Amino acid sequence: MATTGTATLDFGAFPGASDASVAITGQSGIVSGSLVETWLLPQATADHSVDEHRVEPLVVLADSIVAGVGFTIFGRYDGLGDARAYGLWTVAWVWN
């Protein structure tokens, strides 16, 4: 069975930012060649509804694996113009 979890990306208070990251630690079994997948999870936060999680143009990906430790999830607002994301967003992850 793969290892799974959730985390919160924080783009900060309005007007927010174009990118955010969160470190996932405590993954003692992860190795440098592990495959990590992330996605925006439609789960409400204090700042955003389930519906906003479904439609907001956010891109999330995992990178920077540290064997025996964890990885980092990066989020980026992918909308048009100079708009930014703000507040808390729920992400899910799995690695194998």
ABEGO torsion letter per residue (X at the ends): XBBBBBBBBBAEBOAEBABBBBBBBGBAABBAABBBBBBBBBBBBAABBAAAAAABBBBBBBBGBBBGAEBBBBBBBABBEABBBBEBBBBBBBBX
